[in-house]
Amino acid sequence: MITYIIRRLFAAIVLLFVVSAVTFSIFFLMPKLLGASPETLATRYVGRAATADTVRETAERLGFYDPIYVQYLDWAKGIFVGADYSYGSGVEHCPAPCLGYSFRNNQPVFPDLIDRLPVTLSLAVGAAVLWLLGGVAVGTLSALRKGTIFDRAAMGISLAGVSLPIFFTGLLSLSIFSYNLGWTAVGGSYVPFLENPGEWAYNLLLPWITLALLFSAQYARLTRAGMLETMNEDFIRTARAKGLTERKVVVRHGLRGALTPILTIFGLDVGLLLGGAILTESAFSLQGLGKYAIDGITNYDLPKVMGVTILAAFFVVVANLVVDLLYAVVDPRVRAK
């Protein structure tokens, strides 16, 4: 088991390096390949009335004249030891881990990411619990009651949940439950968990339900398909022949056999959401990582966008690592691979 964990950790580290290199190339190499000069790149960081000398000085100060691998190594070094960024006559130190420096508001990106992470983390974790429990429960009941009215209604609602975009269901739910009925908090309200747990949950209830509706539909259909296949296996008939109760057969043998694909998409979904639920945060005006990325794109603040991208990639890689370790718990045969 220890060898398996070490092997997966090493693979995760290599993957993070590759993702960071590819992401950096997309933001800084692709514009050059498309014909953008260092001066063109530097114009994004100066005012509209900047002179040619100011543009050249800015390009030199930001390292745009250096080879791309030198720029990447300087950026990567900042993650471990920090970096110094000069603007005008001043020098600003970006402490490690430095994921970039925003010249739009003259401050490092990483502290902003940490400030907004609790919002996205609260949204993702709460919604993940709802969609996992709800989706798996509905999918299991649909498989056990195949062909009944409940099965057809559940799968019909699941199809609608997958088909409807989140910005539509989010704005519709806000209009009905917040503005008209007043049952839930208005969008944009967020209270830290440690400050007031009850108000924290109340303010995020509608975003949780809206986001969970989208994902639980997919989990319900996937669980149903997996359970239908698993419940027809020989080991299920053997378990019933041994006299086990139907509950133990379903939960201990049937559901456990259908967990592998669910674990796969659950790890990916949670990892992606931790990197920012862009549409949900925009619909409910939550100041999380997704909204931060949108603001960076709108203001053409590349360090912000890249910081969110790298952090999202980190969460996806970590989530996949956790899923790999859970595979070994659910199915011991994985450890030998």
C-alpha positions as MATLAB code, in Angstrom:
seq = 'MITYIIRRLFAAIVLLFVVSAVTFSIFFLMPKLLGASPETLATRYVGRAATADTVRETAERLGFYDPIYVQYLDWAKGIFVGADYSYGSGVEHCPAPCLGYSFRNNQPVFPDLIDRLPVTLSLAVGAAVLWLLGGVAVGTLSALRKGTIFDRAAMGISLAGVSLPIFFTGLLSLSIFSYNLGWTAVGGSYVPFLENPGEWAYNLLLPWITLALLFSAQYARLTRAGMLETMNEDFIRTARAKGLTERKVVVRHGLRGALTPILTIFGLDVGLLLGGAILTESAFSLQGLGKYAIDGITNYDLPKVMGVTILAAFFVVVANLVVDLLYAVVDPRVRAK';
ca = [
       0.000    0.000    0.000;
       2.848    2.404    0.833;
       4.473    1.719   -2.541;
       1.164    2.419   -4.251;
       0.785    5.754   -2.417;
       4.366    6.814   -3.221;
       3.865    5.956   -6.888;
       0.672    8.010   -7.052;
       2.277   10.969   -5.250;
       5.163   11.003   -7.700;
       2.751   10.877  -10.638;
       0.767   13.776   -9.126;
       3.912   15.916   -8.770;
       4.931   15.243  -12.375;
       1.411   16.063  -13.556;
       1.409   19.363  -11.660;
       4.698   20.306  -13.323;
       3.314   19.485  -16.775;
       0.073   21.372  -16.138;
       1.923   24.460  -14.906;
       4.238   24.423  -17.940;
       1.344   24.022  -20.381;
      -0.708   26.727  -18.650;
       2.221   29.143  -18.678;
       2.808   28.436  -22.374;
      -0.833   29.146  -23.202;
      -0.691   32.559  -21.544;
       2.792   33.661  -22.588;
       4.030   31.501  -25.497;
       0.919   31.341  -27.663;
       0.662   35.147  -28.098;
       4.256   35.189  -29.369;
       3.563   32.335  -31.783;
       0.584   34.305  -33.067;
       2.811   37.289  -33.825;
       2.594   39.387  -30.664;
       5.820   41.233  -29.858;
       7.109   41.901  -26.313;
       6.014   45.505  -26.737;
       2.496   44.363  -27.660;
       2.324   42.221  -24.538;
       3.603   45.096  -22.416;
       0.882   47.485  -23.620;
      -1.603   45.508  -21.493;
       0.191   46.662  -18.352;
       0.567   50.365  -19.129;
      -1.866   53.194  -19.664;
      -3.295   54.181  -23.032;
      -1.136   57.310  -23.194;
       2.134   55.467  -22.486;
       5.121   56.388  -24.616;
       7.188   53.891  -26.622;
      10.023   54.138  -24.084;
       7.620   53.343  -21.246;
       6.326   50.300  -23.128;
       9.854   49.002  -23.772;
      10.848   49.553  -20.148;
       7.755   47.678  -19.006;
       8.468   44.782  -21.383;
      12.034   44.560  -20.098;
      10.940   44.824  -16.485;
       8.413   41.985  -16.920;
      10.944   39.787  -18.720;
       9.095   39.627  -22.036;
      12.403   39.814  -23.936;
      13.710   36.679  -22.196;
      13.282   33.216  -23.718;
      10.071   31.502  -22.705;
      11.866   28.865  -20.612;
      13.622   31.593  -18.626;
      10.296   33.300  -17.981;
       8.791   30.010  -16.834;
      11.705   29.208  -14.506;
      11.507   32.691  -12.971;
       7.776   32.238  -12.431;
       8.193   28.718  -11.008;
      10.976   29.898   -8.694;
       8.587   32.470   -7.262;
       6.308   29.669   -6.046;
       9.057   28.360   -3.761;
      11.126   31.423   -2.805;
       8.973   34.396   -3.804;
       9.682   37.081   -6.396;
      10.332   40.816   -6.654;
       8.298   42.934   -9.065;
       9.247   46.494   -9.897;
       6.733   49.123  -10.932;
       7.771   52.675  -11.591;
      10.336   53.606   -8.969;
       9.229   50.995   -6.429;
       9.841   47.275   -5.906;
       7.167   44.986   -4.520;
       8.057   41.642   -2.951;
       5.672   38.779   -3.637;
       6.197   36.199   -0.859;
       6.146   32.476   -1.535;
       4.035   30.900   -2.812;
       3.897   33.602   -5.471;
       1.484   32.764   -8.299;
       1.924   36.136   -9.967;
       1.536   39.830   -9.352;
      -1.397   41.912  -10.523;
      -0.244   45.222  -11.951;
      -3.858   46.353  -12.192;
      -4.190   46.710   -8.421;
      -0.494   46.407   -7.485;
      -0.708   43.385   -5.194;
       0.178   39.663   -5.297;
      -2.420   37.249   -6.625;
      -2.091   34.480   -4.029;
      -3.495   36.447   -1.031;
      -6.553   37.324   -3.127;
      -7.025   33.648   -3.972;
      -6.820   32.690   -0.301;
      -9.366   35.366    0.618;
     -11.864   34.060   -1.926;
     -11.182   30.359   -1.441;
     -13.537   29.936    1.582;
     -16.499   31.082   -0.525;
     -15.778   28.596   -3.299;
     -14.877   25.866   -0.797;
     -18.163   26.359    1.069;
     -20.141   26.278   -2.169;
     -18.392   23.194   -3.543;
     -18.408   21.081   -0.375;
     -22.029   21.800    0.520;
     -23.293   21.130   -2.991;
     -21.110   17.995   -3.290;
     -22.667   16.455   -0.174;
     -26.171   17.126   -1.497;
     -25.625   15.834   -5.012;
     -23.688   12.745   -3.894;
     -26.246   11.638   -1.312;
     -29.239   12.625   -3.416;
     -27.944   11.302   -6.728;
     -26.758    7.955   -5.381;
     -29.948    7.432   -3.354;
     -32.260    8.239   -6.270;
     -30.189    6.140   -8.693;
     -30.195    3.152   -6.354;
     -33.953    3.313   -5.774;
     -34.569    3.676   -9.521;
     -32.476    0.580  -10.233;
     -34.315   -1.450   -7.584;
     -37.689   -0.259   -8.915;
     -36.916   -0.454  -12.592;
     -39.865    0.337  -14.838;
     -42.051    1.818  -12.092;
     -43.540    5.290  -12.020;
     -40.838    6.367   -9.563;
     -38.091    5.178  -11.915;
     -39.524    6.976  -14.921;
     -40.222   10.185  -12.988;
     -36.755   10.219  -11.396;
     -34.992    9.685  -14.716;
     -37.186   12.311  -16.394;
     -36.326   14.873  -13.729;
     -32.665   13.852  -13.994;
     -32.732   14.455  -17.737;
     -34.219   17.900  -17.168;
     -31.612   18.646  -14.500;
     -28.754   17.752  -16.843;
     -30.251   19.712  -19.729;
     -31.008   22.997  -17.971;
     -28.012   25.377  -17.749;
     -26.972   26.546  -14.307;
     -27.383   30.243  -15.087;
     -31.024   29.601  -16.035;
     -31.915   27.530  -12.960;
     -29.904   29.875  -10.731;
     -31.639   33.060  -11.872;
     -35.039   31.324  -11.910;
     -34.625   30.018   -8.367;
     -33.485   33.456   -7.186;
     -36.545   35.064   -8.745;
     -38.973   32.577   -7.191;
     -37.564   31.659   -3.790;
     -35.630   34.817   -2.883;
     -37.313   37.826   -4.472;
     -40.935   36.632   -4.667;
     -41.376   34.190   -1.761;
     -38.546   35.412    0.464;
     -37.694   31.881    1.622;
     -33.953   32.103    0.954;
     -31.232   34.738    1.103;
     -30.720   37.140   -1.770;
     -27.679   36.491   -3.957;
     -24.366   37.990   -2.897;
     -24.843   37.266    0.793;
     -22.034   35.303    2.414;
     -21.113   34.931    6.077;
     -18.013   32.932    7.134;
     -18.763   29.599    8.792;
     -16.893   30.402   12.006;
     -18.681   33.713   12.347;
     -22.236   32.339   12.164;
     -22.739   28.704   10.997;
     -26.513   29.034   10.770;
     -26.450   32.144    8.594;
     -23.609   30.641    6.555;
     -25.797   27.662    5.641;
     -28.908   29.806    5.093;
     -27.142   32.123    2.648;
     -25.680   29.221    0.650;
     -28.745   26.956    0.700;
     -30.149   28.068   -2.654;
     -26.766   27.945   -4.485;
     -26.191   24.475   -2.995;
     -29.551   23.170   -4.191;
     -29.231   24.764   -7.623;
     -25.735   23.375   -8.179;
     -26.633   19.980   -6.675;
     -29.629   19.667   -9.019;
     -27.313   19.797  -12.014;
     -24.800   17.253  -10.723;
     -27.150   14.902   -8.857;
     -29.005   14.242  -12.110;
     -25.834   12.854  -13.669;
     -25.017   10.824  -10.555;
     -28.524    9.360  -10.417;
     -28.348    8.124  -14.007;
     -24.829    6.761  -13.557;
     -25.722    5.008  -10.282;
     -28.831    3.487  -11.821;
     -26.876    2.075  -14.761;
     -24.153    0.708  -12.479;
     -26.622   -0.872  -10.067;
     -28.613   -2.530  -12.858;
     -25.428   -4.117  -14.132;
     -24.081   -5.085  -10.704;
     -27.324   -6.587   -9.360;
     -27.289   -9.137  -12.180;
     -23.805  -10.420  -11.338;
     -23.183  -13.938  -10.023;
     -21.814  -12.756   -6.671;
     -25.132  -11.003   -5.962;
     -27.010  -14.274   -6.471;
     -24.472  -16.002   -4.256;
     -24.965  -13.420   -1.515;
     -28.728  -13.935   -1.652;
     -28.291  -17.705   -1.610;
     -26.280  -17.389    1.610;
     -29.313  -15.851    3.272;
     -28.144  -12.250    3.520;
     -30.857   -9.644    3.896;
     -31.733   -7.613    0.819;
     -30.425   -4.476    2.497;
     -26.979   -6.008    3.014;
     -26.953   -7.369   -0.523;
     -27.743   -3.959   -1.992;
     -25.524   -1.788    0.218;
     -22.561   -4.039    0.967;
     -22.269   -5.831   -2.375;
     -24.336   -4.098   -5.050;
     -23.650   -0.430   -4.285;
     -19.993   -1.033   -3.496;
     -19.504   -2.644   -6.892;
     -21.026    0.403   -8.592;
     -18.881    2.941   -6.711;
     -15.837    2.972   -9.017;
     -17.228    5.178  -11.826;
     -18.977    7.371   -9.240;
     -15.701    7.966   -7.414;
     -14.045    8.901  -10.711;
     -16.455   11.668  -11.682;
     -16.902   12.804   -8.069;
     -13.193   13.523   -7.740;
     -13.125   15.410  -11.036;
     -16.276   17.390  -10.282;
     -15.169   18.465   -6.806;
     -11.686   19.336   -8.064;
     -13.094   21.474  -10.853;
     -15.557   23.227   -8.533;
     -12.815   24.039   -6.032;
     -11.106   25.861   -8.874;
     -14.153   28.087   -9.198;
     -17.830   27.528   -9.988;
     -17.869   30.388  -12.483;
     -21.509   30.314  -13.584;
     -22.931   29.635  -10.124;
     -20.864   32.336   -8.456;
     -21.786   34.797  -11.183;
     -25.504   33.969  -10.974;
     -25.599   34.351   -7.177;
     -23.002   37.184   -7.009;
     -20.694   35.169   -4.759;
     -17.171   36.582   -4.523;
     -15.340   33.284   -5.008;
     -12.559   32.077   -7.275;
     -14.841   31.837  -10.296;
     -15.965   35.456   -9.962;
     -12.321   36.429   -9.425;
     -11.383   34.733  -12.709;
     -14.209   36.504  -14.536;
     -13.020   39.858  -13.188;
      -9.473   39.036  -14.333;
     -10.679   38.184  -17.838;
     -12.826   41.313  -18.027;
      -9.934   43.552  -16.955;
      -7.395   41.580  -19.003;
      -5.443   40.858  -15.836;
      -3.548   37.728  -16.918;
      -1.791   37.042  -13.583;
      -5.206   36.712  -11.902;
      -6.514   34.349  -14.558;
      -3.374   32.241  -14.496;
      -3.385   32.111  -10.701;
      -6.928   30.734  -10.686;
      -6.031   28.282  -13.466;
      -2.997   26.930  -11.600;
      -4.955   26.633   -8.353;
      -7.798   24.844  -10.155;
      -5.300   22.432  -11.729;
      -3.832   21.784   -8.285;
      -7.252   20.905   -6.874;
      -8.041   18.595   -9.800;
      -4.724   16.754   -9.424;
      -5.179   16.416   -5.653;
      -8.767   15.220   -6.114;
      -7.605   12.585   -8.589;
      -4.899   11.502   -6.152;
      -7.496   11.063   -3.410;
      -9.697    9.094   -5.816;
      -6.775    6.806   -6.685;
      -6.218    6.128   -2.984;
      -9.923    5.460   -2.470;
      -9.814    2.969   -5.339;
      -7.348    0.929   -3.322;
      -9.771    0.938   -0.382;
     -12.862    0.050   -2.409;
     -11.106   -2.494   -4.635;
      -7.883   -4.009   -3.189;
      -7.007   -5.404   -6.614;
      -6.040   -1.861   -7.677;
      -3.053   -1.861   -5.317;
      -1.284   -4.449   -7.430;
      -1.513   -2.390  -10.624;
];
